[in-house]
Amino acid sequence: MRKPTDIACFPLYWRPGRVAFLDDDPDYLEMLAEVMPEDWAVSLFEQPAAFIRSLQQEPPLESTDEWQHRRMLERWRDGATLIPQLVEYWRQDGQARYARHNVCVVDYSMPAMNGIEALDELVQWSGHRVLLTGRADEQIAVRAFNRGIIDQYIPKQSPDITERLISCVRELRALTSERLQQTWRNTLSWTQLQLMRDTSVAGALRAALDQRGCVEHFVIGDPFGVLALDAEGRSWWLQLETPRRLEELAQLAQEIGFDAQTQNDIRAGRCVLDAELTLGLGRSRRQAERHPAQRLDCGPELYGACIPLSEAWCPGAASAYRSYLDRARLLRG
């Protein structure tokens, strides 16, 4: 399976996208829709022309989105803080980004146009591609895989086709745009980027975000942490601290006037101050508050505190993935 350059094990930016299915058999399409996980938005296409037309509309939208990400980074370099920009990005975009497809699953054997021919039409579309094949199509699929036309192929006659397909699509959905990875790595120091490359750190961060139902996130280095959006449109800040930073926070706590117990708790990683978050939201550092923290379950010594942002810093229902799923989980092209 082809994968993008290993910029980071934990994606620096990730959002859910739609999964498109193309098959000339409507009953098979309905079966696929029924067995896919409920938190996936899917599109069903019986005609290659409709499938091609729909996905060909997306590259300009992706280019515009990438430009918005680069523009936020340019403003940050000019002195603007990132977190308000990211929340405003979510608020302004609404749910449009969820409507774009990031994976497609295409049947090879169709009367009007075979699956490879259909995928060949998607020259600019950057999503991931899975080919469903018959018994006689395996060599064709291997050649398509070697040419980079598809990411994976799965024989339709496989007894475990449902499990294999869900597993394959889940892995591809977890990947993110390499261009956006390159964009957001520019906010991270070398040490921070190395932490994001650690597989145990990636697992710990996924667990922390999954526990709170988060579906989309940015990793930033200034301040260091993960700004995440849950399925209901609430914003969360996962503050990340190294032992060295904990000592600096303890000294800041002393300067601000926190008691000795708080300073010791910070040094031990039992709590943190949200000082940089407070600054990033336009308030004084002296308004910083303490939050419970714990060491993350990973190899490097890294501590985290998951902090819910106030309603003013949440894009709300207009950007909620849950309401998008309720309204448009299944589309028929």
C-alpha positions, 0 to 999 in steps of 0.5 A: 500500500502506498503511503505518504512520506513519514512526516509524523506518525501522529497526523499534524492535521486530520479531519474525517471525509466521505467514502465513495463507493462505485459499483453497477450493482445497486444491491451490492452498494446497499449492502456496503452502506449497511455494513460500514461504521456508523460514524463514516459518511458514504456516497453510493454511485452506480454510474461511473460518469456520476462518480467521476463528475462528483470527485472531479469537483473536489480538487479546486476545493482542496486547493482553496482549503490548503491556501487557507491553512498556509494563510493561517501559518503566514499570519502566525509568522507575522505575530497572530496567535494560532488557536483563535485562527483555527477556531475561526477556520472551523466556524467559517468552514461550517461542515463543508470540509466533511463533504469531500471524499478522502477514500473511494472504493471502485468495482473493476468489472462494470459494463460502461467503464471498468474501474481502472478507466474510471480512476484514470479520469481522476487525475487531480483528485488526491484521495486514496483508492481501493479496487474491488476485483473478480477472480480473473482481475488480480493481475490487472489489479497488481499492475494498477497497484505497481503503477500507483493508480490504486492503494489497495485491491480486494477480491470481491469473492473473499470470504471475509470481504466485509472485514477486509474492506472496513480495515483497509478503508479505516487505515486509509482514512487515518492518513492525511494530506501530505501537503497539510502535514508539511504546512503544519510541521513548520510550527513544531520544533525538532524535539516536538516533531520527534515526539509526534514521530514516536508510535507510543506517543501517537497511540497515547494521543489518539486514546486521549482524543478518542476518550472525549469523542474528538473527530478533528485536530491540529497539532501546533508547537506554539503553544505545544499541544493538540487543538481538537474538535469533538463530534458535537462541535466543542473545542478541546485543548490537549496541552503537552508538557515535557519535564523541562517545561514543567519546571518552567511552569512551576517557576511561572506559578511562583511568579504569578502567586500560586502556592507551594503545593501547586508548584510541587504538583506542576513539577511532578506532572500532576497539574499544569498551568494553561498560561500559553493557552491563556495568552493565545486566547488574548488574556493575561498570563496572570489569568492562567488556571491550573488543570489536572494532568498526568503522564501519558502512556508512552515511552518518552516522558510526556505529560498531558492535560485535556482542557475544554475551551469555553463556549466562545471558543467553540464553533458549535453545532454549525460545525458539528460532525454529528449533525453532518452525519445525521443529515448526510451520512448516505448520499446516492450519486 
